[in-house]
């Protein structure tokens, strides 16, 4: 049986992290939490579970998670966010995989709870994520805040029909706050890459995002939550492109 490190990055996660830790205890040979200097009770909760707890200043989504990978005790990694937890089916699947590890990476569905509802449609489900993998053959990449694991060429992976449970948004106030924050982070990442959106690109992409989420991905089947998610996704897209120019100008003309 392989040894497994469950790796979690956290910041002010007192509301959710205990649920995450409880779900991972029976599958983990090590639980590592890399905390970006939380000011709430997150450190105390983690330490009460006897986890390997490291305080490390925030480096961005991709860099922070790659830092955490390097600090894990074992090469086989299950990566979770603090507001996620293993479903019963995933818990069983991970234990079975530990007994007979055949692939380099394993892909799971992520089921998102959005404004009080577990979503069945839009890009919130199945929202597939590669989270169980051999760190010698994979790493985090992407642009913040859209990080994802990429495996080396020639690596093998398998999709597993089991869910990571994700408490995504509690209400629309949280959605509005995260929309602006994620758009700001993404705009800065685009600006750092030197992207230069053409006039109207934000409007066109935002319209397409709404159409995709609400119509093509059946968001209308989710009722008001489907409309809220499609609208928020469109707003995120619009703000991201709108703000890229501002950050490009800041980089070109530092104060």
C-alpha positions in Angstrom: 0.0 0.0 0.0 1.3 3.4 -0.9 1.7 6.2 1.7 -0.5 9.3 1.0 0.0 12.9 2.0 -3.2 15.0 2.0 -2.1 18.5 1.2 -4.3 21.6 2.0 -3.6 25.3 1.6 -5.5 27.6 3.9 -6.1 31.2 4.9 -8.8 32.1 7.5 -10.7 28.9 7.0 -12.1 28.4 10.5 -15.6 27.9 9.0 -14.7 25.0 6.8 -11.4 23.4 7.6 -12.5 21.0 10.3 -15.0 19.4 7.9 -12.1 18.9 5.5 -9.8 17.4 8.0 -12.4 15.0 9.3 -13.1 13.7 5.8 -9.4 13.1 5.1 -8.2 11.5 8.4 -8.9 7.9 7.5 -7.2 8.0 4.1 -4.1 10.1 5.0 -0.8 8.9 6.2 0.1 12.6 6.6 -2.1 15.7 6.6 -0.1 18.8 5.6 -1.6 22.3 6.0 0.2 25.2 4.5 -1.3 28.3 6.0 -0.8 31.8 4.7 -0.7 33.5 8.1 -4.3 33.1 9.1 -5.6 35.6 11.7 -8.6 33.5 12.8 -8.7 30.1 14.6 -7.5 28.1 11.6 -4.1 27.3 13.1 -5.6 26.2 16.4 -8.1 23.9 14.7 -5.4 22.3 12.5 -3.0 21.8 15.4 -5.8 20.1 17.4 -5.9 17.5 14.7 -2.1 16.9 14.9 -1.5 17.8 11.3 1.9 18.9 9.9 1.3 22.7 10.0 3.4 25.2 8.1 3.0 28.9 8.1 4.1 30.4 4.8 3.3 33.8 3.2 0.9 33.7 0.3 2.7 33.4 -3.1 -0.4 33.1 -5.3 -2.5 30.0 -6.0 -0.1 28.1 -8.3 3.1 28.9 -6.4 1.6 28.3 -2.9 0.3 24.9 -4.0 3.6 23.9 -5.6 5.4 25.0 -2.4 3.0 22.7 -0.4 3.8 19.8 -2.8 7.5 20.1 -2.0 6.9 20.1 1.7 4.8 16.9 1.8 6.3 13.8 3.4 5.2 11.4 0.7 5.3 11.4 -3.1 1.6 10.4 -3.5 -0.6 13.4 -3.0 -4.3 14.1 -2.5 -4.8 17.9 -2.8 -7.8 19.5 -1.2 -8.9 23.0 -0.7 -10.0 23.9 2.9 -13.6 24.3 1.8 -13.7 20.8 0.3 -14.3 17.4 1.7 -14.4 13.8 0.5 -17.8 12.2 -0.2 -18.3 8.7 1.0 -17.8 7.3 -2.5 -14.5 9.2 -2.9 -13.4 8.1 0.6 -13.9 4.5 -0.5 -12.3 5.1 -3.9 -9.1 6.6 -2.4 -8.7 3.7 0.0 -9.0 1.3 -2.9 -6.5 3.2 -5.0 -4.0 3.2 -2.1 -4.2 -0.6 -2.0 -3.6 -0.9 -5.8 -2.0 2.2 -7.3 -2.0 1.7 -11.1 -2.0 5.2 -12.6 0.0 8.4 -12.2 -3.0 10.6 -11.6 -6.7 10.2 -10.8 -9.5 12.6 -11.8 -12.6 13.1 -9.7 -15.9 15.1 -10.1 -16.3 18.1 -7.9 -19.9 18.8 -6.7 -20.4 22.4 -5.8 -22.8 23.8 -3.2 -23.8 27.2 -4.6 -26.0 29.7 -2.6 -27.6 26.8 -0.7 -28.0 24.3 -3.5 -25.9 21.4 -4.7 -25.6 22.1 -8.4 -26.3 19.5 -11.1 -25.8 21.7 -14.2 -23.6 24.5 -15.5 -19.8 24.1 -15.3 -20.2 23.6 -11.6 -20.9 19.9 -12.2 -19.2 17.6 -12.9 -16.3 20.1 -12.7 -13.7 17.4 -13.1 -10.4 17.8 -11.1 -7.2 15.9 -11.1 -6.4 15.9 -7.3 -4.8 12.5 -6.6 -1.4 12.1 -8.2 2.3 11.3 -8.0 4.1 14.6 -7.5 7.2 13.2 -9.3 5.1 13.3 -12.5 2.8 16.3 -12.0 2.6 19.8 -10.7 0.3 22.8 -10.3 0.2 25.3 -13.2 -2.2 27.7 -14.9 -2.8 31.4 -14.2 -4.1 32.6 -10.9 -6.8 32.0 -9.7 -7.4 29.2 -12.2 -4.8 26.6 -11.0 -4.8 23.0 -12.1 -2.6 20.0 -12.1 -0.7 19.0 -15.2 1.0 15.6 -15.6 4.2 15.0 -17.5 4.0 13.7 -21.0 3.5 10.0 -21.1 1.9 9.9 -17.7 -1.3 7.9 -17.2 -4.5 9.0 -15.5 -8.0 7.6 -14.9 -11.4 9.2 -14.2 -13.1 8.0 -11.0 -16.9 8.3 -10.6 -16.8 9.9 -7.2 -17.2 13.4 -5.9 -15.2 16.0 -4.1 -17.7 18.0 -2.1 -17.1 21.8 -2.4 -18.9 24.5 -0.4 -18.3 27.1 -3.1 -20.5 30.1 -2.3 -22.7 30.6 0.8 -24.7 33.5 -0.6 -24.7 36.2 -3.2 -22.8 38.6 -0.9 -19.9 36.1 -0.9 -20.3 35.6 -4.7 -20.1 39.4 -5.3 -17.0 39.7 -3.1 -15.2 36.7 -4.8 -16.2 37.8 -8.3 -14.3 41.0 -7.8 -11.4 39.4 -6.1 -11.0 36.6 -8.6 -11.3 39.1 -11.5 -8.6 41.3 -10.0 -6.3 38.4 -9.6 -6.9 37.1 -13.1 -6.5 40.6 -14.6 -3.1 40.9 -12.9 -2.0 37.5 -14.2 -3.1 38.5 -17.7 -1.2 41.7 -17.5 1.9 40.0 -16.3 1.7 37.7 -19.4 1.5 40.8 -21.6 -2.0 40.2 -22.8 -3.7 43.1 -24.5 -7.4 42.6 -25.0 -9.0 44.2 -28.0 -11.8 46.7 -27.6 -15.1 45.0 -26.7 -13.4 41.7 -25.9 -14.8 41.7 -22.3 -18.3 42.3 -23.5 -18.2 39.6 -26.1 -16.6 37.0 -23.8 -19.0 37.9 -21.0 -22.0 37.4 -23.2 -20.7 34.1 -24.4 -20.1 33.0 -20.8 -23.7 33.7 -19.8 -25.0 31.9 -22.9 -22.8 28.9 -22.1 -23.7 28.6 -18.5 -27.4 29.4 -18.6 -28.4 27.8 -21.9 -25.7 25.4 -23.2 -24.9 24.0 -19.8 -28.6 24.0 -18.7 -28.2 26.6 -15.9 -31.9 27.4 -16.4 -32.6 24.0 -14.8 -31.2 25.2 -11.5 -33.7 28.0 -11.1 -32.5 31.3 -9.5 -29.1 29.8 -8.6 -28.5 29.0 -12.3 -29.3 32.5 -13.3 -27.1 33.9 -10.4 -24.2 31.8 -11.4 -24.4 32.6 -15.1 -24.7 36.3 -14.4 -21.8 36.2 -11.9 -19.6 34.3 -14.4 -20.4 36.9 -17.1 -19.5 39.7 -14.7 -16.3 38.0 -13.7 -15.3 37.7 -17.3 -16.2 41.3 -18.1 -14.3 42.7 -15.2 -11.2 40.6 -15.9 -10.8 42.0 -19.3 -11.7 45.5 -18.3 -9.1 45.6 -15.6 -6.2 44.1 -17.6 -5.4 47.5 -19.3 -5.2 49.2 -15.9 -2.7 46.7 -14.6 -0.7 46.8 -17.8 -0.4 50.5 -17.5 0.7 50.1 -13.8 3.5 47.7 -14.9 4.6 49.9 -17.7 4.6 53.1 -15.6 5.4 52.2 -12.0 5.0 55.0 -9.5 
